[in-house]
Amino acid sequence: MESGFVIDKTGKEFASAPEWAEGAPERSFWMGLKLAGRERHAIVTYRCSACGYLESYAPSM
């Protein structure tokens, strides 16, 4: 396992899927977080239709 964080993309005019980014989050001087040069992967989430359990993955593409 490797360290990382989920990029929350709320507050946009359009919806988009969350992403996982490597390393520790660092604030950007101008806004949000520094993301340049970081490995990023889309997050895929599966839901059990019987109990509602969620399981998320950030597969390598």
C-alpha positions as CSV (number, residue, x, y, z in Angstrom):
1,M,0.0,0.0,0.0
2,E,1.2,3.5,-0.6
3,S,0.3,6.8,1.0
4,G,-2.1,9.2,-0.8
5,F,-5.3,11.2,-0.5
6,V,-8.7,11.6,-2.3
7,I,-9.2,14.7,-4.3
8,D,-12.7,16.1,-3.5
9,K,-14.0,17.8,-6.6
10,T,-17.0,19.6,-5.0
11,G,-18.0,23.1,-5.8
12,K,-17.6,22.8,-9.6
13,E,-20.2,23.6,-12.2
14,F,-20.2,20.1,-13.4
15,A,-19.8,16.7,-11.7
16,S,-16.7,14.6,-12.0
17,A,-15.4,11.5,-10.5
18,P,-13.0,11.7,-7.5
19,E,-9.4,10.8,-7.9
20,W,-6.6,9.4,-5.7
21,A,-3.3,11.3,-5.6
22,E,0.0,10.1,-4.3
23,G,1.8,11.6,-1.2
24,A,0.6,13.9,1.5
25,P,-1.7,16.8,0.6
26,E,0.1,20.2,0.4
27,R,-1.8,23.5,0.2
28,S,-1.3,25.6,-2.9
29,F,-0.4,29.3,-2.5
30,W,-3.2,30.4,-4.8
31,M,-6.0,27.8,-4.2
32,G,-6.7,24.2,-3.3
33,L,-3.9,21.7,-3.2
34,K,-0.6,21.2,-5.1
35,L,-1.3,18.4,-7.6
36,A,1.3,19.0,-10.4
37,G,3.7,16.0,-10.9
38,R,1.7,13.6,-8.7
39,E,0.5,10.2,-9.8
40,R,-3.3,10.3,-10.0
41,H,-5.9,7.6,-10.5
42,A,-9.7,7.7,-10.9
43,I,-11.5,6.0,-8.0
44,V,-14.0,3.2,-8.8
45,T,-16.5,2.3,-6.1
46,Y,-18.6,-0.9,-6.0
47,R,-21.8,-1.3,-3.9
48,C,-23.4,-4.4,-2.6
49,S,-27.1,-4.3,-3.6
50,A,-28.1,-6.5,-0.6
51,C,-26.5,-4.5,2.3
52,G,-25.2,-1.3,0.8
53,Y,-21.5,-1.9,1.7
54,L,-19.2,0.2,-0.4
55,E,-15.7,-0.7,-1.5
56,S,-13.4,1.7,-3.5
57,Y,-10.4,1.1,-5.7
58,A,-8.0,3.4,-7.6
59,P,-6.8,1.0,-10.3
60,S,-3.7,1.6,-12.4
61,M,-4.6,2.3,-16.0
